[in-house]
Amino acid sequence: MSQSALAKMCPLSQSAISNIANWKYHNRLSGEKCREFGQWYNSTSPKFQVLQKMMVDHEIQDKHFTQNTSFL
């Protein structure tokens, strides 16, 4: 998932997400923003885990299909 797509869904800005991802975030987050992010993460984390599993399963199926049809 891209940082801009994630920023549209979560309570952090795209620049904050980018800086955090690149270990360059030096600002302080308020306790309220941390709680807001924690609530968002806890409510969406199970959905992301299901989506990630579906994507991995799909990739495995694609690789299996490609390997088994390489003779065509």
C-alpha positions, 0 to 999 in steps of 0.5 A: 500500500502506498503512503498516500493511500494509507494517509487517506485512511489513517489519522496521520498525514502523508508527510508524517507517514513518510518521515516515520517510514524513513526514520526521520520523524522528529516531531512529537505526537500528542497523546490524543493523536497517539490514541486516535492512531491506536484506535484506528490501527486496532480497528483496521489491523484485522482487516489488513491481516485478512487482505494481506493473507488474500494477496499472499494466497493469490500470489502463491496461486499465480506462481503455481499456475505459471510454473505448471503452464510454462510448457505451453 
